[in-house]
């Protein structure tokens, strides 16, 4: 299929569907600072071939969605949560299986808490809880902290931006597996070249939360699958364990040696798990 622009409350968002509209719908929510390209096309097609109607989309200030003046986004994190619901509205989907990675996983939790009738099930990948909880969570790794605090990038120079993002992806990969720099560099290059104004993505670094749900994770009633890499440097594995403990009847799938994100080496495992998880609703 091809990209499709939608309008949700006056906000132009770029979306792309895969598969048959008559199949159970899956909405993919990417983390902040990343366009829908990070839900790679091959991954989306694998889900579609498994009998799912899949939608990915660009957040505001990423890809081909609306961009704002740098430093003045005019929206909050809560608005990005609302955008997910707006995508469902645009496709006339009453409720979907919602899959989120990183901050997108937090957005998915908030959609389930604040718009429970729109969520059939949750899949939370490489993420942490979106609302406070009792369990103390582990801090990011020293290598991760060192990189985000010291890495230099010239946002006016495409080559500098690409090098920075490739280096960041290398850190996020966790260091336990071989890092496919060629594939990552190609993805980053396409992401940068495709964007209306790639530098605008920096607006995500200073977003206010906006309205936050007051509900606890224990109030999430939909089937939930937590998928987490054991080598995640941003949200170490304890974050996934906490989610699985605090969301009723949630299941935890550990990806041995995986870092932060959806690694190609894990596509088959993740797709198989998501297809099985989203089939539970069909079986009633």
C-alpha positions in Angstrom: 0.0 0.0 0.0 1.0 3.6 0.0 1.3 6.5 2.5 -2.0 8.2 3.4 -2.3 11.7 4.9 -5.0 12.1 7.5 -6.4 15.1 9.4 -7.1 14.7 13.1 -8.4 17.9 14.8 -6.6 20.0 12.3 -3.3 18.1 12.6 -1.9 16.5 9.5 -0.4 13.1 10.1 1.2 10.7 7.6 0.1 7.1 7.9 0.6 3.9 6.0 -1.6 0.8 6.1 -0.7 -2.8 5.3 -2.9 -5.8 4.7 -6.7 -6.4 4.4 -9.0 -3.9 6.1 -11.3 -6.8 7.1 -8.5 -8.4 9.3 -8.1 -7.5 13.0 -6.5 -4.1 13.2 -3.1 -3.4 14.8 -2.0 0.2 15.5 1.8 0.6 15.8 3.0 3.5 17.9 6.7 4.4 17.6 8.7 6.2 20.3 9.4 9.9 20.3 12.1 11.1 18.1 11.4 8.5 15.5 9.2 8.3 12.4 7.1 5.4 11.4 10.0 4.1 9.3 11.4 2.5 12.5 8.5 0.1 12.2 10.3 -1.3 9.2 8.3 -2.2 6.1 9.4 -5.9 6.3 8.1 -6.1 9.9 4.8 -4.6 9.0 4.3 -6.9 6.0 5.1 -9.9 8.2 2.3 -8.9 10.5 -0.1 -8.3 7.6 0.8 -11.7 6.1 -0.2 -13.1 9.5 -3.8 -11.9 8.9 -3.6 -8.4 10.5 -4.5 -5.0 9.2 -1.5 -2.9 10.3 -1.2 0.9 10.5 2.0 2.8 11.2 2.2 6.6 11.3 4.6 9.5 11.7 4.3 11.5 15.0 4.1 15.2 14.7 7.6 16.7 13.9 8.7 13.4 12.3 8.6 12.1 8.8 6.0 13.7 6.6 3.6 14.7 9.4 3.1 18.3 10.4 6.1 20.1 11.7 6.4 23.0 14.2 8.8 25.8 14.8 11.9 24.4 16.6 11.5 25.1 20.3 7.8 25.9 20.0 5.9 22.6 19.3 2.6 23.9 20.6 1.6 20.4 21.7 2.2 18.0 24.6 2.8 14.3 25.1 -0.9 14.0 25.9 -1.6 15.3 22.3 0.6 12.5 20.9 -1.6 10.1 22.8 -4.6 11.7 21.3 -3.1 11.4 17.9 -3.1 7.6 18.2 -6.9 7.7 18.8 -7.2 10.2 15.9 -5.5 7.7 13.6 -8.1 5.0 14.5 -10.9 7.6 13.9 -9.5 8.4 10.5 -9.6 4.8 9.5 -13.0 4.3 11.1 -11.7 1.6 13.5 -13.7 1.4 16.7 -11.0 -0.5 18.6 -7.6 -2.0 17.7 -4.7 -4.0 19.1 -2.2 -1.4 20.1 1.5 -2.1 19.9 4.0 0.5 21.2 7.8 0.6 21.5 9.8 2.8 23.9 7.8 6.0 24.5 5.2 4.6 22.1 4.6 1.9 24.7 3.9 4.6 27.3 1.5 6.2 24.9 -0.2 2.8 24.4 -0.7 2.4 28.1 -2.3 5.9 28.3 -4.6 5.1 25.4 -5.6 1.9 27.3 -6.2 3.9 30.5 -7.9 7.0 29.0 -9.7 5.4 26.0 -10.2 1.8 27.2 -13.0 1.2 24.7 -10.6 1.8 21.8 -8.1 -0.9 22.8 -8.5 -4.7 22.2 -5.1 -5.6 23.6 -1.7 -4.2 24.3 1.8 -5.1 23.3 4.5 -3.1 25.1 8.0 -3.3 23.7 11.2 -1.9 25.2 9.2 0.5 27.4 8.4 1.5 31.0 5.4 2.3 33.0 3.6 5.5 32.0 2.2 6.2 35.5 3.8 5.9 38.9 4.2 2.6 40.6 5.6 1.1 43.8 8.5 -0.9 42.4 11.9 0.9 42.1 13.2 0.7 38.6 16.8 0.3 37.4 18.6 3.3 36.0 19.9 3.4 32.4 23.4 1.9 31.8 26.5 4.0 32.3 27.3 3.8 28.6 23.8 5.1 27.6 24.1 8.0 30.1 27.5 8.8 28.9 26.4 8.9 25.2 23.3 11.1 25.7 25.2 13.5 27.9 28.3 13.9 25.7 27.6 13.1 22.1 28.0 16.0 19.7 25.9 16.6 16.6 25.5 19.5 14.1 21.8 19.5 13.2 22.4 21.7 10.2 24.7 19.0 8.6 23.0 15.9 7.3 26.2 13.8 7.5 26.6 14.8 11.2 23.0 13.9 12.0 23.3 10.5 10.3 26.5 9.7 12.1 25.0 10.7 15.4 21.9 8.6 15.0 23.8 5.6 13.8 26.0 5.9 16.9 22.9 6.3 19.1 21.4 3.2 17.5 24.6 1.3 18.3 24.4 2.2 22.0 20.7 1.3 22.1 21.5 -2.1 20.6 23.0 -3.0 24.0 26.3 -4.4 22.9 25.5 -8.1 23.2 24.9 -8.8 19.5 26.6 -7.9 16.2 25.5 -4.4 15.1 24.5 -4.2 11.5 25.8 -0.7 10.8 25.1 -0.9 7.0 21.4 -1.6 7.5 21.0 1.0 10.3 22.8 3.7 8.3 20.5 3.0 5.4 17.4 3.3 7.6 18.7 6.5 9.2 19.6 8.0 5.9 16.1 7.3 4.5 14.5 8.7 7.6 16.5 11.9 7.5 16.0 12.4 3.7 12.2 11.7 3.9 11.4 14.2 6.7 10.0 17.6 5.9 12.3 19.1 8.5 14.3 16.5 10.4 15.7 19.0 12.9 12.1 19.6 14.2 12.3 16.2 15.8 14.2 17.9 18.6 10.9 19.3 19.8 10.2 15.9 21.3 13.1 16.4 23.7 11.3 19.2 25.5 7.6 18.2 25.4 5.5 18.7 28.5 3.5 15.7 29.6 0.1 17.5 29.4 -2.8 15.8 31.0 -1.8 12.5 32.6 -4.0 9.6 33.5 -4.7 9.2 37.2 -5.5 5.6 36.8 -3.0 2.9 37.9 -1.7 0.2 35.6 -3.7 -2.3 37.7 -6.8 -0.8 36.0 -5.8 -2.0 32.6 -8.2 -4.8 31.8 -7.2 -5.8 28.2 -4.8 -8.7 27.5 -1.2 -7.4 27.6 2.0 -8.8 26.3 5.3 -7.2 27.5 8.3 -7.8 25.2 11.7 -6.7 26.6 15.3 -7.2 25.7 17.6 -8.4 28.4 20.3 -6.0 27.3 18.2 -2.8 27.0 20.4 0.1 28.1 17.7 2.7 28.3 15.1 0.8 30.2 16.9 -2.2 31.7 15.0 -5.5 31.9 13.5 -4.6 35.3 11.2 -2.1 33.6 9.6 -4.9 31.6 9.3 -7.1 34.7 7.6 -4.2 36.5 5.1 -3.8 33.7 4.3 -7.5 33.7 3.8 -7.5 37.4 1.6 -4.4 37.7 -0.7 -5.0 34.7 -3.2 -7.7 35.6 -2.5 -11.0 33.9 0.2 -9.5 31.6 2.7 -11.9 30.1 6.4 -11.2 29.7 8.5 -12.3 26.7 12.2 -11.8 27.3 14.4 -11.4 24.2 17.8 -12.7 25.2 20.6 -10.3 24.4 18.3 -7.8 22.7 18.7 -4.1 23.3 16.2 -1.3 22.9 13.8 -1.4 20.0 12.7 -3.9 17.3 15.8 -5.7 16.1 15.5 -7.5 12.7 17.0 -10.6 14.4 13.8 -10.7 16.6 11.2 -10.0 13.9 10.1 -13.6 13.6 9.8 -14.1 17.4 8.0 -10.8 17.9 5.6 -11.3 15.0 4.8 -14.8 16.1 4.0 -13.6 19.6 2.0 -10.6 18.4 -0.1 -12.7 16.0 -0.8 -15.3 18.8 -1.6 -12.5 21.3 -4.0 -10.7 19.0 -5.7 -13.9 18.1 -6.8 -14.4 21.7 -9.6 -11.8 21.1 -10.8 -13.6 18.1 -11.0 -16.9 20.0 -13.1 -15.0 22.6 
